[in-house]
Amino acid sequence: MWFTGLGLAVFGAVLGMLFQFRPQVILVSALFLQLLAYMLGRLFEVIIPGPGSRLHTGNWFWNFMNPGPFNLKEHVAAQIMANTAATAAQACFVFASDDLFYGITVNPGNAIFTLLASQLIGYGFAGLFRAFLVYPTVMLYPQNLIYVNLFDVLHRSKGEMLQGKRLRFFWLVTLAIFVYEWFPEYIAPLLGSFNIVCLCARNSDWVSYIFGGAEANEGMGLLGFGVDWANITSAPFYTPLSTQISNYVGWAVNYFLLPAIFATNVWHSQNFPFISQNLFFENGSIYDQSLILNPDQSLNKTAYEIYGQPWQSGSTVIYNLGINMSIGACIVHIALWYGQDIWTAFMDYVHRRPIDDHHYKRMAVYKEVPMWWYGAVTLGAFITAMVCAYTEKSGLPWWALIVGLIIAALCLPFYGAMWAIAAFTPVISNMFQMLASALIPGSSQANMYFELYSSQTLVQAASMLGDLKLGQYTKLPPRTTFSVQIAGTVVGALLNYVIMQDVVSNERSILLSDEGTRVWSGQQVQSYNANAILWGALGKEIYGPKGPYFVVPLGIVIGLALPFIPWLLYKKTKWEWLKLVNMSVLSYNIGDLAGGTNGYINTWMAIGLTSHFYIRKYRAGWFRKYNYLFGAAVDGGAQIFVFIFSFALAGAGGVTVNFPNWALNPVGNADYCKVTDQEG
Ligand SMILES: *[C@@H]1O[C@H](CO)[C@@H](O)[C@H](O)[C@H]1NC(C)=O
C-alpha cells in the first residue's frame, strides 16, 4: 500500500501541476490513479515473495514486505494517497504569479512551509464537520460512487465470467481512446473542434466568437461536435442529472449574454478581445501593471490617475459575476432544500443519537480519529502559516489570517454539502478576494495570501470530507484515511513546487502571452494574477460603488435571492422538475464559456444526457455495469496519452515537434474559424 500509494502520489503530483499550464485544465483523474494503483498493487503481490506470492519463502523480511494479497482496503488507501497528491496546490499559483509578474522569488524554505500550511489547515476543519457532512446518507458524494463501482469490479468475485467481461471492456476502451487521442491532439486537430459553421464561414469575426472552439479563447463553440476525450473527461458520466441540466441552461445563457454585452459595447467591451483573461488600458493595449504599482506592489495613486484603471473583456466580467452569484446561491440553495437534514444530523451528533446510515453503522468496529488529531493539524498549520506570512513579507496581518479562517469555517457546511449532494462547488475564491480588498486594501500580495488561506482551506476540507466518505463506503478505518491523506498532501505539495518552478522558467514567454499554444497556456496563472491585482490593489476603485464593475460583488447578493424562485414555485405547484433546478450551478455557468477551448461542449452535453437520462432510465442494467467503467476508461486512455505526448512531442521534455499542416491540421485555428485580430 505504501509503495503503491507513494509512487502514484509522485506521479499524480507531477501530472496535476503540468495540467495547470495547459489550455484546457483537467484534473488528474482519480479513476486513472485507481487503476494504476490496482496494477501496481497486484504486481507487488506477485513479485515480492510474501504469502500471497508464488515466490513465497517464509522469510520474515519478505513476509513483512508483502503480508498478503493486495486487498480492497489497501487499494482504497493507496488511491486516496495518490489522489490527494494529484490536486495542484494553490500556493504554487502565488509563487508562479510572483515570479512571472512581480519579479519576486520566494525562497524555497518559506515556499515549502507555506505550501504545507495552506494545504493542511482545511483537514482540521473537515474533521470538525464530519458528523454531518460525512456520516449521513444524504451526503452522497456522487463521484465516490464511480470509484466504489470500480473497486468492486476489481476486487469482488475474482475470476467470474461477468467480472472478466467488464474488465475486458474497460481495457479495450482505454486502449482505443489512447490510440485515437493522437488524432485530435496532434495529427488532426480538426476532429477535436469540428464545427460545420466554421467550415462554411471562415472569414467572420462573429462566427469565430460564437462558433469557434479549437483554440483557447477563440470562441464559445456553439454547435461544435469536437471529440477530444482529453477535454471531455469522465465528468459527463458521473455528474448528477440536476447538476447537468442546470449547467446546460447556464451555458445557453452564454450564447445570448456574451454577444449582447459585446455588441452593445458595455464596459467598452469592443476595445478588448471578445474573450481574454488579460487586463487592458481603455485603448485596448495590454495593461502594464508595473506602471501603477509602487515597488512594494501597493497602488501608486498619482500614476493611477495618469494611466487609468485596468479593464477586462466583457465576457470575463460576466464570468466573474456568475461566480459570485453562485456563491450566494449555494448558501441559500443548501439552506432551503437541505437545511433540515443538516440540522437533524447535527443535533443527532450533539445528543449522541445513533446515525441511521448502514455504512456508518458498520464503521463502528474501527477506532475513530480523535478530535484532537484534527485539532493538532489545524493548530500546527496555523502557527506555520502565521510565521511564514511574516517571514516572506506577504503583507498579510495576523488578524486578517484569523478572520479568513473563521469565515472559511462558517462557509464549510454549505460548501461541503453542495459538493456532497450536487458534485459541484462554487468558486469561493472571488468572495475571499473581495473580503481581502475590503480588509487590507491596496495590496495584491496580501490579497493572494488571504485568498490562499481562506479558499484553499475550503477546497482541502472538501477533499478530506470526500475521502472520509469514500472510506465509509469501503469500510476503510478512519485513522488510515487520515494518515494517507496527510502523506499524500506532503508529497504532493513538494512535487507541485518543483514542477511549477520548472515550467515557469522554461515556458516563460508562452505563459506571458495572450493566447498561448494548444499545449501550453498561461491562462490559469494570468487570470489568477489579474484577479489578485483587481481585487488587491484596485478593489475599491474598480469594484466599489463608484467603479464600473460594481455589479460583480453585488452578484453575491443577487445570488442569495435566486434559489427562492424554484423553491417558492415548488411549494406552490409541487412540480417535481423544480427540484432539478440548482441556481448555484446555473449561475456559475452563465459566463463559463469565456475561456478555454469550447469545441467539445456540445459533445459533452450529448454524452451526459445519453448517460444520465437515456441509459440510466431505459438501459438500467447497462448503466450499472458499464457507465462508470466507460468514464474510467475515458480518463485512463486520454490521460496516459497526454502524459506521454507532453513529454515526447509537446515541449514538456524541452523539444516541440509540430505535425505538418494538412487539411485536418490547418494553419491558424484548427476549426477553420477566422483568427480574429484581437485574438493574437
Ligand atoms: C494606450 O494607453 C496607454 C496608457 O495611457 C499607453 O501607454 C499606450 O501606448 C496606448 N496604446 C495605444 C495603442 O495607443
The ligand as a Tripos MOL2 file, in Angstrom:
@<TRIPOS>MOLECULE
LIG
   14    14     1     0     0
SMALL
NO_CHARGES

@<TRIPOS>ATOM
      1 C1         -2.8350   53.0550  -24.6110 C.3       1 LIG1
      2 O1         -2.7050   53.8030  -23.4080 O.3       1 LIG1
      3 C2         -1.5270   53.5320  -22.6470 C.3       1 LIG1
      4 C3         -1.5880   54.3070  -21.3500 C.3       1 LIG1
      5 O2         -2.0960   55.5850  -21.4870 O.3       1 LIG1
      6 C4         -0.2710   53.8700  -23.4810 C.3       1 LIG1
      7 O3          0.8760   53.5710  -22.7490 O.3       1 LIG1
      8 C5         -0.3400   53.0530  -24.7660 C.3       1 LIG1
      9 O4          0.7590   53.3910  -25.6010 O.3       1 LIG1
     10 C6         -1.6330   53.2980  -25.5180 C.3       1 LIG1
     11 N1         -1.7010   52.3960  -26.6740 N.am      1 LIG1
     12 C7         -2.0380   52.8080  -27.8930 C.2       1 LIG1
     13 C8         -2.0510   51.7610  -28.9620 C.3       1 LIG1
     14 O5         -2.3110   53.9580  -28.1200 O.2       1 LIG1
@<TRIPOS>BOND
     1     1     2 1
     2     1    10 1
     3     2     3 1
     4     3     4 1
     5     3     6 1
     6     4     5 1
     7     6     7 1
     8     6     8 1
     9     8     9 1
    10     8    10 1
    11    10    11 1
    12    11    12 1
    13    12    13 1
    14    12    14 2
@<TRIPOS>SUBSTRUCTURE
     1 LIG1         1 GROUP 0 **** ****
